[in-house]
Amino acid sequence: MQEEPKTPKTDESAPVEEDEINLLDLLIVLLKHKKMIVSVVFLAGVLAVSYSFMLTSIYRSECTLAPTSQEKGVGGLAALGGLGAMVASESGLTVAGSLEQFSVVLKSRELTNTIVRQHNLMPVLFEKSWDRKNKRWKVKKPPTLQDAYKSMQEILNSMPDKKQNIMTLTFELKDPRLAQTILNYYVEGLSEYLRRQTLDDTVAQQAQLYEQLAKTSDPLLKNKLYELIARQIEKETLARVQKYYSFSVLDPPFVPEKKFKPKRAVICIMSVVVAFFV
């Protein structure tokens, strides 16, 4: 029998040669096409600068709210002076708000639609479709309150901070003073919305208590009902005397002096870098 020829064994542990990029070759290619590269990068820079200056400058107004906490006792209400502090100290009542409640109300259609209607903001939000001179819409289908709600919610931002128990509200617009004004509308609207809810509740509860009082002949039960009615009246009084109901404004809305966007320098730098790599 003839022995089969043995195939030489390959050393699997031997390193396999890999293609490596020769930096010198790459540099030669770059130098060879340097005119094209410089031209493309320069053109991209010029286009980026032109585009960035075509963008409308947007300004952001901000404010900070803090819910009134029951744990603070009279502290926040003492600033009201007079009746507000007196009632709070005697009854121990305080108005408590929450960040979750604020977020829900700020996103509600009722609040935004009320602000838009009361302050006639439709021409402001859709100024391109509004004829200022003739005071009418230039388009066949004028924008609706639903369009206004969507537009307002896109530029209103609420950022709750549960750790510090505060909420930051921002509103962005091309007119810095108008951005502050509309943000003020939201702060005041939030307060009035919560105040109205509380007043409606207290009025309804007082009516039920008076109705129950008329049906009761027991002196002890009558005294208890009188106490409950007194507390509801105190709660109603607190709701009426506070400037901002259930929260305090730590940092009021301001007129921004510097634009928030666009970041023209960032746009130009990124365009030049991308063009160079391309």
Steps between C-alpha positions, in 0.01 A plus 500: 500500500624838408494766763293807418706816474472707813380855456702750688328628812427868517571688815158633598657711770708695247377856459300572185611801308235773491465790268607813673432857399820669408474850640754624251290372208192664652685829537612480136139449389385797710772723359418386150136612542565792731337753268180301484498443877561867580236605248235263638573594861496871418174467307341303784609769745353779287171312456481425872556865591238612247250242622554579867437872445179417315364326810278703731647579840299342781498630857411300811334646808511297822345493844515274805203389711490323835186326632367621831581225746288409802820436694588869483205595715423869491837607361394548140165654596645748746626699204137572412459702815167588657218257457695231316763456772244534779269230364789267423647535848169451679367212294825327405381487139749517217453454128705216358591460134696230320730489199288226341188715531677798344620289205150367430342847511771658282441232234122531513315634199271708720782713640675559166176571313394745771830687475481513119142631503538752783815659357419460130818306421387340173646780281823481702541123466411498131623840388593377151134420435370824656445825315582771756382783282154363425470301826407173331644166400679472166433128466177325408512271804593708806686320781289359781537481877631146456779638281570766762511241778751289307714803418501628860586160648798469263661816637389467863718270704452396864791334680413368848782435743362261763822501698484875565119513470500776241384539142668702226277637224639626170340662197680559169412768248676731257379804694672494843250733670204305364658176622507643852143629468354167389694314770343738752160411354571133572614566857192710573276256313633206700428684824147600397421150372596343835329780694175454308502126565542555873231769516255280310571214741459713811175653377359154423613364837356797687164449327496136607595589857227767525249252361603244759488767771136577416408135544681456833355569843780349708696790667830310502469412133403858421814630671708255298337615176562864594868418547517333161325795336743739670795304364355510149456876529860531618616291205300718263646815656855372456431417138377854435776697675805324354659655193620163369289212622672178622847607384754779534705656222865473597632650177247697290501498118763732354569665165794304349784716372685229306354267241454136595533362146618446232858426606661647191859427604418133562323472164799647314762290681308175454443573132871561437603186691248280316599646164869431569438133584268455202 
